[in-house]
Amino acid sequence: LLCHHSFMPKDFPTLQNDTFLRAARGEETEHVPVWCMRQAGRYLPEFRESRAGKDFFDTCRSPESCCELTLQPLRRFPFDAAIIFSDILVVPQAMGMDVLMVAGKGPTFPDPLKEPEDLQRLRTAVDVEKELGYVFKAITLTRHKIEGKVPLIGFTGAPWTLMAYMIEGGGSNTYSKAKRWLYRHPEASHMLLRMLTDVIVEYLLGQVAAGAQALQVFDSHAGILGPVQFKDFSLPYLRDIARRVKDKLKETGQDVPMIVFAKDAHYALEDLSQSHYEVVGLDWTIDPRSARERTGGKVSLQGNMDPCALYSPKDRISEIVQKMVEGFGTRGYIANLGHGLYPDMDPENVGAFVEAVHQHSKLMIKQI
Ligand SMILES: Cc1c2[nH]c(c1CCC(=O)O)Cc1[nH]c(c(CCC(=O)O)c1C)Cc1[nH]c(c(CCC(=O)O)c1C)Cc1[nH]c(c(CCC(=O)O)c1C)C2
């Protein structure tokens, strides 16, 4: 990897607001930092306009488009972090699978994995620089264009979540095709999860070399697994990713906070807090105070307002935010939603959410 990326000084602008990075490390801040999953998304009219008539994955392959879409929410709201516009499904593409974005349906694999023999169709040694270099270019460009206003987050899908899409061929209610593999083909499942893990490690290291200042791993479909299957088929790979990325970064003296978001995996909270990630992301089904107790102050927490709370009037949003911040406490806390923004949400209410986090937390921190 070193020889590919040739850690050339990229002369990035100086970071002016490191609140998000300090909170990730559990350090003191003047306010609680806040960002939203899917903050670069369809709830913004300017996003819909930029994306209009263009293929989704063509957009992902254009560093200029990714940069513009990443910056759009920052022009409207004082978010404390940006997340690079891309998608988790670029990794299966890099491994040789076709993925199309079908309007009104979502991501679709025309030829999903059906049986273990299909693993032979996947590229074994993936050259991430060749297959995913466009993401690295987007990150480097965006890191320049963000002008040091806030840190830039890179991300990946977790092995289990990507495996689920590769077998289902798209979204699903039951994920029964993918879960069938876990019960019927455990060895092939582990082989696929290992292949994904290897690509993901290189992919995340490439993102950091390109300029990502934090990394989030999305295990969006963790909740469809129970505690036993999560321990067997997801957790070991999540841990392996953090361990290998961190060990490699240490060699070059880099320290990049990592966030794990295993949606609906409340049963795994204790394990997740001891899986080498600085931050554990939470969905809205977990009570803030009990999340703190169960993670024992070992990690920072991120989350977890129900996205649908954004349908409330603004004064109600402010009350909900206040309770949430009181529940988590202001130290080692990054405010976010429990999942992504939906396309029909009112940008004004997103602004109210961000403002409420800043306002309430500033007051609370002053009183400490
Ligand atoms: C805005 C967007 C994205 N992907 C998709 C869209 C909507 C389609 C469009 O704009 O045309 C399709 C798009 N991509 C995906 C889906 C979900 C499909 C399904 O499961 O039914 C859709 C509609 C798959 C996907 N893609 C992603 C996840 C993990 C997070 C999560 O759980 O929501 C998942 C599961 C990650 C993702 N995806 C995206 C980002 C960057 C923007 C940001 O967050 O601000 C990120 C981080 C961008």
The ligand as a Tripos MOL2 file, in Angstrom:
@<TRIPOS>MOLECULE
LIG
   48    52     1     0     0
SMALL
NO_CHARGES

@<TRIPOS>ATOM
      1 C1        -27.6810    9.5590   -1.0820 C.3       1 LIG1
      2 C2        -27.5500    8.0960   -1.3110 C.ar      1 LIG1
      3 C3        -26.3840    7.3050   -0.9740 C.ar      1 LIG1
      4 N1        -26.6480    6.0230   -1.3580 N.ar      1 LIG1
      5 C4        -27.9230    5.9310   -1.8930 C.ar      1 LIG1
      6 C5        -28.4950    7.2300   -1.8830 C.ar      1 LIG1
      7 C6        -29.8640    7.5980   -2.4180 C.3       1 LIG1
      8 C7        -29.9590    7.4960   -3.9000 C.3       1 LIG1
      9 C8        -29.6280    8.7140   -4.7350 C.2       1 LIG1
     10 O1        -29.1620    9.7370   -4.2580 O.co2     1 LIG1
     11 O2        -29.8720    8.6580   -5.9520 O.co2     1 LIG1
     12 C9        -28.5240    4.7240   -2.4380 C.3       1 LIG1
     13 C10       -28.6030    3.5600   -1.4980 C.ar      1 LIG1
     14 N2        -27.5180    2.8500   -1.0510 N.ar      1 LIG1
     15 C11       -27.9220    1.8930   -0.1690 C.ar      1 LIG1
     16 C12       -29.3230    1.9850   -0.0290 C.ar      1 LIG1
     17 C13       -30.2020    1.1220    0.8790 C.3       1 LIG1
     18 C14       -30.8710    0.0210    0.1250 C.3       1 LIG1
     19 C15       -31.6510   -0.9760    0.9700 C.2       1 LIG1
     20 O3        -31.0720   -1.6070    1.8780 O.co2     1 LIG1
     21 O4        -32.8450   -1.1550    0.6900 O.co2     1 LIG1
     22 C16       -29.7680    3.0120   -0.8750 C.ar      1 LIG1
     23 C17       -31.1750    3.4730   -1.1340 C.3       1 LIG1
     24 C18       -26.9990    1.0020    0.5350 C.3       1 LIG1
     25 C19       -26.2910    1.7260    1.6110 C.ar      1 LIG1
     26 N3        -25.4420    2.8060    1.4420 N.ar      1 LIG1
     27 C20       -24.9590    3.2130    2.6620 C.ar      1 LIG1
     28 C21       -25.4650    2.3320    3.6460 C.ar      1 LIG1
     29 C22       -25.0830    2.3640    5.0990 C.3       1 LIG1
     30 C23       -25.8560    3.3730    5.8590 C.3       1 LIG1
     31 C24       -27.3120    3.0290    6.0270 C.2       1 LIG1
     32 O5        -27.6120    2.0260    6.6800 O.co2     1 LIG1
     33 O6        -28.1430    3.8000    5.5180 O.co2     1 LIG1
     34 C25       -26.3140    1.4220    2.9990 C.ar      1 LIG1
     35 C26       -27.1030    0.3050    3.6400 C.3       1 LIG1
     36 C27       -24.0050    4.2930    2.9750 C.3       1 LIG1
     37 C28       -24.1040    5.5830    2.2870 C.ar      1 LIG1
     38 N4        -24.7610    5.8600    1.1240 N.ar      1 LIG1
     39 C29       -24.5690    7.1690    0.7900 C.ar      1 LIG1
     40 C30       -23.6860    7.7470    1.7490 C.ar      1 LIG1
     41 C31       -23.0390    9.1280    1.6900 C.3       1 LIG1
     42 C32       -23.9400   10.2640    1.9830 C.3       1 LIG1
     43 C33       -24.1600   10.6130    3.4160 C.2       1 LIG1
     44 O7        -24.2780    9.7600    4.2970 O.co2     1 LIG1
     45 O8        -24.2700   11.8310    3.6570 O.co2     1 LIG1
     46 C34       -23.4390    6.7660    2.7170 C.ar      1 LIG1
     47 C35       -22.6250    6.9140    3.9850 C.3       1 LIG1
     48 C36       -25.1270    7.8380   -0.4050 C.3       1 LIG1
@<TRIPOS>BOND
     1     1     2 1
     2     2     3 ar
     3     2     6 ar
     4     3     4 ar
     5     3    48 1
     6     4     5 ar
     7     5     6 ar
     8     5    12 1
     9     6     7 1
    10     7     8 1
    11     8     9 1
    12     9    10 2
    13     9    11 1
    14    12    13 1
    15    13    14 ar
    16    13    22 ar
    17    14    15 ar
    18    15    16 ar
    19    15    24 1
    20    16    17 1
    21    16    22 ar
    22    17    18 1
    23    18    19 1
    24    19    20 2
    25    19    21 1
    26    22    23 1
    27    24    25 1
    28    25    26 ar
    29    25    34 ar
    30    26    27 ar
    31    27    28 ar
    32    27    36 1
    33    28    29 1
    34    28    34 ar
    35    29    30 1
    36    30    31 1
    37    31    32 2
    38    31    33 1
    39    34    35 1
    40    36    37 1
    41    37    38 ar
    42    37    46 ar
    43    38    39 ar
    44    39    40 ar
    45    39    48 1
    46    40    41 1
    47    40    46 ar
    48    41    42 1
    49    42    43 1
    50    43    44 2
    51    43    45 1
    52    46    47 1
@<TRIPOS>SUBSTRUCTURE
     1 LIG1         1 GROUP 0 **** ****
